[in-house]
Every structure is written in C-alpha cells, then in structure tokens.
Amino acid sequence: MAATKKSKKSLESINSRLQLVMKSGKYVLGYKQTLKMIRHGKAKPVILAYNCPALRKFEIEHCPLLTKAGVHHCCGNDTELGPACGKCCSVHILAILDLGILISF
C-alpha cells in the first residue's frame, strides 16, 4: 500500500510540473519530433510513459547518451500522460525544450 501512495504522489508531482512547463515553457510531443530535438541537442529532459513501445524506448534512451539529455520514466501510462500535458489524446514521448519558470525537472 505504501508503494502505491508513493507512486501516486510522484505522478501528481510530475503532473503539476508538466502543467507548469506546458504553460510557460516550450516542448514537443511525439517520437519523430523528440528524436529530432535530441539530435540537435535542444531537448533537456525527455519524458517517457511506462507503456511506451520497447523499440522506441530503446532508441530514445540511447540517443540522449550522446547528447547528455536526461530521460525520465513517468510512472503513468500514455493515457495519463496526455491529460497531464493538456492534450485529449495519449502521449508516449515528450521532450521539453525550455523549462519556463521551473528551475529543474
């Protein structure tokens, strides 16, 4: 039971931070745009839903090793990550380009 409280609390924390980034920062959604931003070195943190397809997850995790971008695994699935970003659709992969008013993610 304690593990579910901790994961729920961390999910709420990530959701609140994502909402701040969506309002004040810059971001891209989707696999192709995220890979492009990682390769150009513009993506700071990359956020993955836990049910992201394995091949895409591997490619996204490998590219930031070359550019020193951080990869965060969200404990929510794609249908929870979408509304946290303010979208009505599901979101597997998200790259944040500018954190806006947040100091760190």
Summary of the structure (lengths in Angstrom):
residues: 105
radius of gyration: 13.1
end to end distance: 26.6
largest distance: 42.5
contacts: 323
relative contact order: 0.26
helix: 51%
strand: 17%
